Structures are given as C-alpha cells and as structure tokens.
C-alpha cells in the first residue's frame, strides 16, 4: 500500500468523526472517480449501515428501515449549473475553487484528483481549501506535479500515463473507503 495511505485514512476518520465533510474534485476520468468515491461513502459500500432506531422512528415510515447511515461528501464536479455559472461569470480555472470557498470549513478534507498533478482548476481548489483550514489529500501520478506542493497528504501512484494512473487510483480509493467504512460502521466499532 502507499506509504501515505494510513495518514489519508486517519485524516478522513478525523474529518468524519468530528462532524465535518469531504469535498471531491477532478477532471474527466478523475471526475468519474469523484462520483465513484461519493457513491461508496454516502451509503453502504461493504458494511451494513442501519439507521439508529430513533431515526427510523422519527421518520415514521416503513421504508426508513431500508435507509443507511451515510457520510457527508460533496462532489464538486457534479453540478453542471453551478460549474457553468462559475465558468461564465468568473473563470473556468476557478470552477472548483469557488465551490470550495462556498462549502469548505476548517476540519473538512478536499480529495483533489489529477493524474498529472498539474490541472489548474484542481490546484486552485487545493489552495483555496488550505486557506480555509481544510486538509488536502492529493491523488496524482508519479511526480505529483504542482498539486504535490498544495497537498497535506500526497497519494501519488508510480505511473505517468493517464489511464494507468487512473487504474491505480481505483484500488487506492476503494481501500480508503473500505478502511473508513470499517472503522465507522463495522458492528464491533459502532458506538
């Protein structure tokens, strides 16, 4: 596993255990990775995450027993209306940074994904996140690119070709999601 993997797990656990959220950004295939990560965290991935009985009772509907505990994650690539407004009214390279300004707070974590590490819009998001007191986990290819300078924790994989970087990011973020879910939702770890 990556030498910074455990640091990334601990940063995510600290974030979620203190009621904070994770923001995600990336371009192209990395944007698809953002949606994938969100999907693993906002509902059950490999663990059952039943709602507490009092939440089910408060909802008061039978279907509530099928709901699951989720983790607060925002995919900054997902809202085309917001992105197009920022691109039109501010500039394209700030499409993620502007959303970070709106959503991020101290204690949050930004997972910034760029296969080269040099995507300007991802770099700006990382700079904005750190300025607001959020931690940045950068996921990149071998060199880390410019994003390495703006990441608190760098998860760089030993590839330079885009598709190979993306192929190695997938098991890395699956492992992150599994560890986080196990720590927070495994029956023996539930409060």
Order of alpha helices (4+ residues) and beta strands (2+ residues): alpha-beta-alpha-alpha-beta-alpha-alpha-beta-alpha-beta-beta-alpha
